Every structure is written in structure tokens, then in C-alpha cells.
Amino acid sequence: MIINLVFILVTVRIREFEDDDLVSPRTNQLIFIGLTGLMSIICLYRSITAGKLYQQLIAYIGDILCLLIMLLLMWGLKYYKK
């Protein structure tokens, strides 16, 4: 049982290194920009529709953090070496 688990982990690790060329880091960064943009929209919607003040405050803070992360990711694309 343990030998099978070790064998599976070793083969997964080898395949993980082989599949690194499938998706470029630039593509990963673009995907994360899209995801943080989507989370920012969700936080903004939640901050508008929240009933309590503390819920609105938490959602606005989340929105600002998502926007900040998205802007940093976009700024990092400028310095990405092809």
C-alpha cells in the first residue's frame, strides 16, 4: 500500500516537470488577472447589496485588495521577458 502511494507520488512529480511547457507563465498571469477582476466585481456587487455596515466595509476592503492585486499583476506583465 505504501509502496504504491510512493510510486504514484513519484510519477506525478515526474509528469509535473514534463508538463511545465504546456502553459506559459504569461498565460497563468493573464488567467489570474481575469480571476482577480471577477472577484473584484463580486466584492463590489456584495458591497452594494449588503444590508449591514460591517458587511459593506468588509466587501469594500475585499474589492480594494482585489483591485490592488489585479493592478500589480498587470504591472508585472510589462516587465515579463518573452
C-alpha positions as CSV (number, residue, x, y, z in Angstrom):
1,M,0.0,0.0,0.0
2,I,2.7,2.5,1.0
3,I,4.9,1.4,-2.0
4,N,2.0,2.1,-4.4
5,L,1.5,5.5,-2.8
6,V,5.2,6.4,-3.1
7,F,5.2,5.2,-6.8
8,I,2.2,7.4,-7.6
9,L,3.7,10.4,-6.0
10,V,7.0,9.9,-7.8
11,T,5.2,9.5,-11.2
12,V,3.1,12.6,-10.6
13,R,6.2,14.6,-9.7
14,I,7.9,13.5,-12.9
15,R,4.9,14.3,-15.0
16,E,4.6,17.6,-13.3
17,F,8.0,18.6,-14.5
18,E,7.3,17.3,-18.0
19,D,4.1,19.3,-18.4
20,D,5.7,22.6,-17.5
21,D,5.9,23.7,-21.1
22,L,2.1,23.4,-21.7
23,V,1.2,26.7,-20.2
24,S,3.4,29.7,-20.2
25,P,3.8,31.9,-17.1
26,R,2.4,34.8,-19.1
27,T,-0.8,32.8,-19.7
28,N,-1.0,32.0,-16.0
29,Q,-0.7,35.6,-15.1
30,L,-3.4,36.6,-17.6
31,I,-5.7,34.0,-16.0
32,F,-5.0,35.4,-12.5
33,I,-5.7,38.9,-13.8
34,G,-9.1,37.7,-15.0
35,L,-9.9,35.9,-11.8
36,T,-9.0,38.8,-9.6
37,G,-11.1,41.1,-11.8
38,L,-14.0,38.7,-11.4
39,M,-13.5,38.6,-7.6
40,S,-13.4,42.4,-7.6
41,I,-16.7,42.6,-9.4
42,I,-18.3,40.1,-7.0
43,C,-17.0,42.2,-4.0
44,L,-18.3,45.4,-5.5
45,Y,-21.7,43.8,-6.0
46,R,-21.7,42.5,-2.5
47,S,-20.7,45.8,-1.0
48,I,-23.6,47.5,-2.8
49,T,-26.2,44.9,-1.9
50,A,-25.1,44.3,1.7
51,G,-27.6,45.3,4.4
52,K,-25.3,45.9,7.3
53,L,-22.5,48.5,7.6
54,Y,-19.8,46.0,8.6
55,Q,-20.7,43.7,5.6
56,Q,-20.3,46.7,3.3
57,L,-17.0,47.6,4.9
58,I,-15.6,44.1,4.6
59,A,-16.7,43.9,0.9
60,Y,-15.2,47.3,0.1
61,I,-11.9,46.2,1.7
62,G,-12.0,43.0,-0.3
63,D,-12.7,45.0,-3.5
64,I,-9.8,47.3,-2.9
65,L,-7.5,44.3,-2.2
66,C,-8.6,42.6,-5.4
67,L,-8.1,45.7,-7.5
68,L,-4.7,46.2,-6.0
69,I,-3.6,42.7,-6.8
70,M,-5.0,42.9,-10.3
71,L,-3.1,46.2,-10.9
72,L,0.1,44.7,-9.6
73,L,-0.4,41.6,-11.9
74,M,-1.0,43.9,-14.9
75,W,2.1,46.0,-14.0
76,G,4.1,42.8,-13.8
77,L,3.1,41.9,-17.4
78,K,5.0,45.0,-18.5
79,Y,8.3,43.5,-17.2
80,Y,7.7,40.0,-18.3
81,K,10.6,38.8,-20.5
82,K,9.4,36.8,-23.5
